[in-house]
Amino acid sequence: MTDSDTNLPTIERKLGLQIWGIENMKMVPVPEKAYGTFFEGDCYIILHTKRTSHGSAVDLHYWIGKDSSQDEQGAAALYVTQMDNVLSGNPVQHREVQGHESETFQSYFRNGIIYKKGGVASGFKHVETNMYNIKRLLHVKGKKHVSATEVALSWDSFNKGDVFLLDLGKVLIQWNGPSCSIAEKSRGLVLARSIRDSERGGRAQIGIIDNEKDSPDLMQIMKMVLGERHGELRDAIPDAKADELQKANVRLYHVYEKDNDLVVQEIATRPLTQDLLQHEDCYILDQGGFKIYVWRGKASSLEEKKAGFTRAVGFIQAKGYPSSTNIEVISDGAESAMFKQLFQRWTEKDETQGLGKVYTTGKIAKVEQVKFDTTQLHARPELAAEQRMVDDASGEIEVWRIEDLQMQPVNPKTYGQFYGGDCYLVLYTYLRSGRPHYVLYMWQGRHASVDEITACALNAIELDKKHGDEAVQVRVTMGKEPTHFLAIFKGKLVIYEGGTSRAQKITPEPAIRLFQVRGTDEMNTKATEVPARASSLNSNDVFLLSTSQVCYLWCGKGCSGDEREMAKMVADIVSKRDKLTILEGQEPAEFWEALGGKAPYASEKRFQEQITHYQPRLFECSNQTGRFIMTEVVGFCQEDLDEDDVMLLDTWEEIFLWVGKASNTYERNEAIASAKEYLKTHPAGRDLATPIILVKQGYEPLNFTGWFNAWDPYKWSDGKSYEEMKNSLGEMSAISEIKVDLNNISLNKKTLSMTSLAGSSIASASPEYKSHLNHSDSNSYSNSSTYNSSPSMVPNGEGIYSREVLMNKTVDELPEGVDPTKKEYYLSDADFHDIFGKSKDEFYQMPKWKQQNEKKQCGLF
């Protein structure tokens, strides 16, 4: 096959996932039912398209099975290059190696990835699913990203720390290692249910072994298959993951040809800047050997663009990196969020400032503070997140200063005045749904002692305990106060550079002080003390110069009337002297004398700030092994927050730490340290003073939940825990007899306990755990002993009806066998997507109330 042979199948321009296998060097579509299952002897091509605020984002992957042939691998790489051309060079391309897939790839398969033995090239036959003569053992690994590998049917394959799934066709036995976490057990059960529903038509039975002594019947079945176990099980081997220090070691190389030789020249290390990338060239970015990026400039030659993967593989070999190292090939102008964040500053073509903010070029104007209607915050949590607002700032405030390492109440008359030599605790209480919620700010002065900063954190923990451990804790570094912190002081926030607010002040206050005032209303105003020198002035702002005789209000040429009004309010706080307003250029001599004489100062107008342009990222944090390791969850949703997790949400302007109720004490206590480590090791050289916000499960504020699509506030009370999921497998009476056919051996056990083994006709499988095709939600059929809930089993044999037969119909008008509470199940995939604008899989991942609302709107309720 040559480059000119575009033997590509028809590629649909549609949202979602499309997968092809390589068979006889041709691309053959994989049925949607089999998505997430990969044969180790094959190669696959995966195309994923998702809608973004700027249109759509396309990712193109080729996946290499560990037993696939070189020919197949070459064919897959060539097809990806051809598809890239067809898709106008827009996709981000990825090379994925079995067992080492990127976080982006793993995010497509929420139920987990299954590796199966066999494949076309290996000479083995693909094992047919939906058959009952199966006997295999799956080793299940991972908490956030789950994969199951087929291993030898032997006790030697087991270890204490992982989940193993013995698949016998009609029976699936989940064996949980004694060191397994709840999340690993839950993910294993989700995978088992997915196999039952998608591969066995829902008619297999699932048994769970948490403790071998409590499950003698299931253990007997396992011993019949695996034989008696001799000796101790081995300990789990931790995954070899790259830590954050390794990922922070970024190096940029210029790649070019000279006299038919390929030259790779190192040009920069961390921190990288965007101007290093020239449009005429191609570059390799090495992220500590963890991942290799190839960046292709717009004006580079076609040959250079096509050689992206080849060059990356050659680079990996030359560096001695593992052949499984991830490769991502990206085009100039279509960079992934992960790539952009490896640079200190990243601007789009219509921007003139750094990542995090969008600025329009050439438009020089005064900075405009964004005004918004605070009454919309509860109705639109995404607005709360975007504006960094918990509520409308109308709650109650209490302030304490740390004095002699203890909390000392601050006089309410001086609320809003913070001194750089002190630390403060600010407790903000507001009502939501009729009950109090708390935000606890820990303000750390620039000149406070280490002991005071430590005492501030310890007192915050005690104060939090007094309020039922429900407070959202926010670490605030002086000068980096969040928006909501400004708002709660109603325009009266004053930050003094040094000194203290204690009664016994060691040093006298300076006679002359200069304050820069920024803000247009009570919600966004702050006065900050700056050095009392002329060079501190800025034409865009209002400054207050407090002397022993008078307080000057100096109004720069670029300030607005609103800013002048707010400055007058602040002036009464910083000085009791007479106020004198002066305009820039009309200053009296005494003004300059107080500042030590005239000097040059900033007089250029600022660029107008437009919109936040940053993609939030969610990570699972772990530092139990002594190494700081983070696992990214791509395309995250509320379901990714597990009770035994500590998760980090990076929105660039702040870092949220979400702490699950069942998270272990070590990781909970180390959460803040983890966040600081994350900022310190970030390849883009992040500001270490970025606010860190500690959020507890069940007490999430709006400015956190707004980053999640369709947040369900009842999830923690309504969502099923692992134990509930497990028990739901056995809601009915005990099975009187179970038969497992193992090499013509019939095992009969009377009244096998339903807590261990349950038939799927009575299993409660909630829609979020369903696989891609039409699967039953068998709750509604729990009183029936026969399996009749799947649409594939309805009388017409297909289980699919046209929309006209199902929409806006009463119970009597529906075809026989159609469940009136689940009409949408019986639509074809195409009709379903056309009506709801999403796949069935995406639909069932939504909260129940949202599903019902959409069904009502579409006439399918």
Secondary structure as UniProt FT lines:
FT   TURN            3..4
FT   STRAND          16..23
FT   TURN            24..25
FT   STRAND          26..29
FT   HELIX           32..34
FT   TURN            35..36
FT   STRAND          37..39
FT   TURN            40..41
FT   STRAND          43..52
FT   TURN            53..54
FT   STRAND          55..64
FT   TURN            66..67
FT   HELIX           70..86
FT   TURN            87..89
FT   STRAND          92..97
FT   TURN            98..99
FT   HELIX           103..106
FT   TURN            107..108
FT   TURN            110..111
FT   STRAND          113..116
FT   TURN            120..122
FT   STRAND          136..141
FT   STRAND          147..151
FT   HELIX           155..157
FT   TURN            160..161
FT   STRAND          163..167
FT   STRAND          171..176
FT   TURN            178..179
FT   HELIX           182..199
FT   TURN            201..202
FT   STRAND          205..209
FT   HELIX           212..214
FT   HELIX           216..226
FT   HELIX           244..248
FT   STRAND          250..258
FT   TURN            259..260
FT   STRAND          261..269
FT   HELIX           274..276
FT   TURN            279..280
FT   STRAND          282..287
FT   TURN            288..290
FT   STRAND          291..296
FT   TURN            298..299
FT   HELIX           302..306
FT   HELIX           308..319
FT   TURN            323..324
FT   STRAND          326..331
FT   TURN            332..333
FT   HELIX           337..340
FT   TURN            341..342
FT   TURN            349..350
FT   STRAND          356..364
FT   HELIX           374..376
FT   TURN            377..379
FT   HELIX           381..387
FT   STRAND          396..403
FT   TURN            404..405
FT   STRAND          406..409
FT   HELIX           412..414
FT   TURN            415..416
FT   STRAND          417..419
FT   TURN            420..421
FT   STRAND          423..432
FT   TURN            433..434
FT   STRAND          435..444
FT   TURN            446..447
FT   HELIX           450..466
FT   TURN            467..469
FT   STRAND          472..477
FT   TURN            478..479
FT   HELIX           483..488
FT   TURN            489..491
FT   STRAND          493..496
FT   STRAND          513..518
FT   TURN            522..524
FT   STRAND          526..530
FT   HELIX           534..536
FT   TURN            539..540
FT   STRAND          542..546
FT   STRAND          550..555
FT   TURN            557..558
FT   HELIX           561..574
FT   STRAND          578..583
FT   TURN            584..585
FT   HELIX           589..594
FT   TURN            595..596
FT   STRAND          607..613
FT   STRAND          617..622
FT   TURN            624..625
FT   STRAND          629..633
FT   TURN            634..635
FT   HELIX           638..640
FT   TURN            643..644
FT   STRAND          646..650
FT   STRAND          655..659
FT   TURN            661..662
FT   HELIX           665..669
FT   HELIX           671..681
FT   TURN            683..684
FT   TURN            688..689
FT   STRAND          692..696
FT   TURN            697..698
FT   HELIX           702..705
FT   TURN            706..707
FT   TURN            709..710
FT   TURN            713..714
FT   HELIX           715..718
FT   HELIX           722..728
FT   TURN            729..730
FT   STRAND          735..742
FT   TURN            743..744
FT   STRAND          745..752
FT   TURN            754..756
FT   STRAND          757..759
FT   HELIX           760..762
FT   HELIX           767..769
FT   HELIX           778..781
FT   TURN            782..783
FT   HELIX           791..793
FT   TURN            795..796
FT   HELIX           803..806
FT   TURN            807..808
FT   HELIX           811..813
FT   TURN            816..817
FT   HELIX           820..826
FT   HELIX           829..836
FT   HELIX           840..844
FT   HELIX           848..857
FT   TURN            858..859
//
